[in-house]
Amino acid sequence: MRLPSRPARTASLLAGAAGGWLAATVLIGVLGTLVPVPSWSLWPLTFAAAATTVGACWLAAGTGTGAARAFWWRLGGAVALLGIGTGGQAHELLSHPGAFLTMTPLSGGFYLAAVTLAVLALLLLPSRRRRTRRATVALWLDTTVVAVASGLIMLRGVALLPVPVNNGAVATALRILVLAAACAAVTAVVKVGMSGTGPVHGPALWMLSPVGLLGPASMLMAPVFQRWPHLNAIVVVIPPLAVLLTLAARAQIRANLAGRPDTPVVQDDADTPGISRIPYVAVGVTVVMLLAVTLLTGSLPGGLAAGAVVLIVLVLVRQHAALKDNSLLAGQLADQARHDDLTGLPNRRAFTGTLRQHHEGATVAVCDLDSFAALNDRLGDATGDEILRQAANRIALTVGGSAHVARLLGDEFGVLLPAGHPLADGDRLAVALVQAFQAPLPVGEHDLLVTVTVGSAAGSGETVPDLLRRAELALQAAQRVGTNRQQRYTGELDASAQHHADLAAALRRGLENGEFRLFYQPIVELPLGRISAVEALIRWFPDSGGAPVSPAEFIPVAEQTGMIVDLGAWILDTACADAAAWRHRFGDAAPRISVNVSARQLLDPELPALVAEVLRRHDLPAQQVTLEITETAVFAGGPALQTVHALRGLGVGIALDDFGTGHSSLTLLRTCPVTTLKVDKSFIDELNGSPQQEAIAASLSGIASTLGLRAVAEGVETQDQADRLHVLGYRFAQGYHFARPQPATAIHESLLATARAA
């Protein structure tokens, strides 16, 4: 346990002492109203409280630096002046027993000096919050409103104070002191709002804000103290003042020692409106006071009337400034709502608004940065943001100033060309954008090659508002083909989009209605052909009675809509249920199960948990399951590769499907926790030819063997291929030569026949 430092312990002791002086003052003060006590009985406690406070303030100054140090020195000096004035006041009261709050000019001078120094300490505090000229004017208007309102209220309150006969000078000094203390209270409250994240510890400044109110409050209660000679305004106000100041100093000292002396009073500008309510509260209280005076006396004194007029003028000026500020802020918010913060470009809302205003011909292009998500994951958000800014600049420079460029969403940008623009003819805009990104983007100290895929559409009249949608359709069509290319909108794309939407809806209904089935294609051991594993392949048989839908048609739709996540979960659960049933029936002779996992599924952070739950639910050992992924899905690394590592950590096997056709890299075999290589059919088709044609298939078998991986040859269609594969070192193969995909019942029968033959 870390012990507090000596200054912190001393501050706590001083705060405790101040609390003790206050408790003793309350005890003796109450006791004196019941039994006689000496008139001087509270003065020693008052001087002790003042001395304790001076020590706490100067201790806080000693642990601070800069403006905070100066603030606490000044505040301690103000309390010291207050103590000196109190000494003179004590002498007067003890010399003239029974007098009512008599005051010498010397005591009054020290009191005024103390209040002045305290107010000066507050006003000299710097503020870190940068304010506009309008905000500064508004703040000082608020301050002035509060000061005038408080002055009117205190003027009325002081007028009600009893004044000793033949002591007009003292009464005048008393009124001045009361008003000065009230102004100090107002200054403290407003300064808390002004300081924001200034140098003084926020909680400490809040503890100081009520201090200025203690003097006026005690003065107004002075008539009550006349009955008891041991009570007066000074001995009543100094002990609670000491508690507040020592606690504030203690908070400042602890913050200084902890290295956070400037903890904000308010966190941000969002809290500023709370400060702005203070003037209206002050005005409300003043209005109530003026009404009460008028109703009770039948007239309003000239001083109060003049003050009321000043107050009304100030409020009107403040309201005018507030209306102008609100109008300016509304304009800024409207502008922010139509622009992108990162690039400064108009956003999608602004782009569509501009597009609706074009009644003549226009050309629209939608430009998407290829593989931006992978770049952002690999290089970090800061680099990703810089890529977007540089891409925005590249697009703007390419199309020129007469074009409208916007950031539509994420890494997608829109370009609108008016009729007659040099790039508005045919495919010139899309081609120009693709070519513009053939040169690397300067990002920090590096040059990054970031290509784009572009969709474009042109039209006039009533078709113009629809050009953005058409360009996005063209972009989607281009992305289905690949990257670093462009596609112009044609009418066929609308038909394709409608078919896509219909297929997506039917896909969801099919999943809910149980229209999908799993077929299994055996993976056999060479040369005998015994079933070693089976690959789960999905088939769709619509309830409408139509022909089965090809996976090549509905899998891309499932990928694009995200439905592949739900579909993949169903495939995994069903395949594991069948595998568990075979294991229960055939034991160790049961085949392993291979399940395809899409790139979209690998981006789902919940996939490892799903696999673990399915294995647990079906009581299936993880070693019985292999998950097949493509090279493209994990080539860029990032979250997908992290998911693969998490899956391998469960104990399931990882197979690279169609190896050799995607982003093939031997480095991938080191970074990805692969257990199986599935060699693509294109290499198997070249067997039994020249040595050059067989070289890749032979090399992959050797690499797999050296790395301790299982090599599976895909697409085997003849016995000659099977024989040659065995000679080249392959021990596992898959293809129509051995078996076509078949239902689980057919696999069960094959396993049963093998078991009987054994």
Buried (B, 14 or more C-beta within 10 A) or exposed (E): EEEEEEBBEBBBBBBEBBBBBBEBBBEBBEEBEEEEBEBBBBBEBBBBBBBBBBBBBBBBBEBBEEBBBBBBBBBBBBBBBBBBBBBBBBBBBBEEEEBBBBBBEBBBBBBBBBBBBBBBBBEEBBBEBEBEEBBEBBBEBBBBBBBBBBBBBBBBBBEEBEBEEEBEEBBEBBBBBBBBBBBBBBBBBBBBBBBBBBBBBBBBBBBBBBBBBBBBBBBBEBEEBEEBBBBBBBBBBBBBBBBBBBBBBBBBBBBBBEEEBBBBBBEEEEEBEEBBEBBBEBBEBBBEBBEEBBEEEEEBBEEBEEBBEBBEEBBEBBEEBBEEBEEEEEEEEEEEEBBBEEBEBBBBEBBBEBBEEBEEBBBBBBBBBBBBBBBBBEBEEEBBBBBBBBBBBBBBEBBEEEBBBBBBEEBBBBBBBBEEBEBBEEBBBBBBBBEBBEEEBEBEEEEBEBBBBBBBBBBBEEEBBBBBBBBBBBBBBBBEEEEBBBBBBBEEBBEBBEEBEEBBEBBBEBBEEEBBBBBBBBBBBBBEBBBBBBBBBBBBBBEEEEEEBEBEEBBBBBBBBBBBBBBBBBBBBBBBBBBBBBBEEBEEBBBBBBBBBBBBBBBBEEBBEBBBBBBEEBEBEBEBBBBBBBBBBBBBBBBBBBBBBBBBEBBBBBBBBBBBBBEBEEEBBEBBBBBBBBBBBBBBBBBEEEEEEBEBBBEBBEBBBEBEBBBBBBBBBBEEBBBBBBEBBBBBBBBEBBBEBBBBEBBBEBBEEEEEEE
